[in-house]
Amino acid sequence: MNIRVVAYQMGIFVIQWGLMILGFGILTKIIAPLKLLQPTLPLVTYFDAGVKALIALTFSVTWLFLWDRQVRYYFFRRTR
């Protein structure tokens, strides 16, 4: 294998795991305990859970985008 390809793979791997760990840390320490609206309003808990799920989905999409770039680069790169 090419040194550049291996370095690229390692970089993507480290970024992916870093984003996952950072995302889980942010979700558990900051976002999950966060109260977006006053709990006295009706349906606030559902809205609150929905927004938190949207934030988690954003983290997942970012991770999948990086994984997709890695796979495309690895399998569909041009040979010289």
Secondary structure, DSSP 8 states (H G I E B T S, - for coil): --HHHHHHHHHHHHHHHHHHHHHHHHIIIIITT---S-TTSTTHHHHHHHHHHHHHHHHHHHHHHHHHHHHHHHHS----
